[in-house]
Amino acid sequence: MKTIDMTPTWESLLPVMLAVLENGSLESKRDIRSELQRMAHAADLQVKLEKDRNLSWATDNYPPKWMRPVLLALVKAILKRGHSVSIWLGDDELVIERSTDLPEIIKNLASEFWNMLMIDGDLGWFSLIYDNGPEHDPMVVISDYSDNNLCNEIISDIEEGLES
C-alpha cells in the first residue's frame, strides 16, 4: 500500500492562520496565537541546533562524535553561569585563557588526548580524557572534576540534559 504524506507546511498554513486572526472568534484567535508562539519556539530551537551543528571541532573526527554533546553541554553550562573557560594541554601549556567565546573554546578542545578545563582561572576544573571508554556512556570524557558546588551543579545539568 502506498502512503501519501499530506502534512501541511507552515508556509501554506500561514495565510489561513492570519485570516483567523483577522476574522475568527476570540477562542480561535487565542488558539492561533498559541500555535504561532509554539512555532516561534520551535524555529528558535532549530536555529540554535544549526549553530551548534556548525561549530568547528579540533578535527573532523576528534573528539569522537559521541562525546561532543557532553563537551558542548559542559562549556555551555559554564558560560551560561557567566564564567569564562581556560583550556590547558597537560599541566603546562595554556591554549585559551578566560574565554567566553563558544566557537573558540570548542575549536580548541581535544587538540590532544587530554585537556584540563578551568573555570574563571580557579573556581573549578574538569579533567577531560578523550576516547576514555565505551560509546554508550559519553560522560566518561569527564574523567574528574572539582568537588565543589559549582562543578557539581554543572555535572547535574549535563546529566539531566542527557536524560531528556
C-alpha positions in Angstrom: 0.0 0.0 0.0 1.3 3.4 -1.0 1.4 6.2 1.6 0.9 9.8 0.7 2.3 12.4 3.1 -0.3 15.2 3.5 1.4 17.1 6.2 0.9 20.8 5.5 3.8 23.2 5.5 3.9 26.2 7.8 4.1 28.4 4.7 0.8 27.0 3.4 -0.9 27.4 6.8 0.2 31.0 7.4 -2.5 32.7 5.2 -5.2 30.6 6.9 -3.9 31.5 10.4 -3.7 35.2 9.5 -7.3 35.1 8.2 -8.4 33.5 11.5 -6.5 36.3 13.4 -8.4 38.9 11.4 -11.9 37.3 11.3 -12.1 34.5 13.8 -13.8 34.1 17.1 -11.9 35.0 20.3 -11.2 31.4 21.1 -9.9 30.6 17.6 -7.7 33.8 17.7 -6.3 32.6 21.1 -5.6 29.1 19.6 -3.8 30.6 16.6 -1.7 32.9 18.8 -0.7 29.9 21.0 0.2 27.9 17.9 2.3 30.8 16.5 4.1 31.1 19.8 4.9 27.3 19.7 6.0 27.6 16.1 8.4 30.5 17.0 9.8 28.5 19.9 10.4 25.5 17.5 12.1 27.8 15.0 14.4 29.3 17.6 15.4 25.8 18.8 16.2 24.8 15.2 18.4 27.9 14.7 20.2 27.0 18.0 20.7 23.4 16.8 22.0 24.6 13.5 24.5 26.9 15.2 25.7 24.0 17.4 26.0 21.7 14.3 28.2 24.2 12.6 30.7 24.5 15.4 34.3 23.6 14.3 35.9 21.0 16.5 39.7 20.3 16.7 39.4 18.0 13.7 36.6 16.4 11.8 37.0 13.1 13.7 38.2 14.3 17.1 36.9 14.4 19.7 34.7 11.4 18.9 31.2 12.5 17.8 29.5 10.6 20.6 31.4 12.7 23.2 30.6 16.1 21.6 27.1 16.5 23.2 28.7 16.3 26.7 31.6 18.6 25.9 29.2 21.1 24.3 26.8 20.9 27.3 29.8 21.3 29.7 31.1 24.5 28.0 27.6 25.9 27.7 26.8 25.3 31.3 29.9 27.2 32.4 29.2 30.1 30.0 25.5 30.2 30.9 26.5 30.9 34.5 28.6 33.9 33.4 32.0 32.3 33.8 35.0 32.1 31.4 36.9 29.0 30.3 40.6 28.3 30.2 42.0 25.2 28.4 45.3 23.6 29.3 47.1 20.8 27.4 48.5 18.6 30.1 49.7 20.5 33.1 51.8 23.2 31.5 50.6 24.6 28.1 47.8 27.2 28.2 45.8 27.0 25.0 43.0 29.5 25.8 42.8 31.9 28.8 39.5 33.1 30.2 37.5 32.9 27.0 33.7 33.3 26.8 33.6 32.6 23.0 31.9 29.3 22.5 33.2 28.6 18.9 36.8 29.4 20.1 36.5 27.1 23.1 35.0 24.2 21.1 37.6 24.6 18.3 40.4 24.2 20.9 39.1 21.2 22.8 40.6 17.8 22.1 43.7 19.1 20.4 45.4 16.4 22.4 44.1 13.3 24.1 43.8 15.2 27.5 42.7 18.7 28.5 42.2 20.5 31.7 39.3 22.9 31.5 39.4 25.7 34.2 36.5 27.9 35.2 37.4 31.6 35.7 41.0 30.7 36.5 40.4 28.9 39.8 36.7 28.4 40.6 36.8 24.8 39.5 38.2 22.4 36.9 37.3 19.5 34.7 39.8 16.9 33.5 38.8 15.7 30.0 40.2 12.5 28.6 39.0 11.7 25.0 38.3 8.1 23.9 38.1 7.3 27.6 35.5 4.5 27.5 32.6 3.0 25.8 30.3 4.9 23.3 27.2 4.1 25.4 28.5 6.4 28.2 29.6 9.8 26.8 30.0 11.2 30.4 33.3 9.2 30.6 35.0 12.1 28.8 34.8 14.0 32.1 37.3 11.8 34.0 37.5 14.0 37.1 36.4 17.5 38.4 36.5 19.8 41.4 34.2 18.6 44.1 32.6 22.0 44.8 29.0 23.4 44.4 29.6 25.0 41.0 31.1 21.9 39.4 28.6 19.6 41.0 25.7 21.8 39.6 27.3 21.7 36.2 27.6 17.9 36.2 23.9 17.7 37.3 22.8 20.0 34.5 24.7 17.9 31.9 23.3 14.6 33.2 19.8 16.0 33.2 20.2 17.2 29.7 21.4 13.8 28.5 18.4 12.1 30.1 15.9 14.4 28.4 
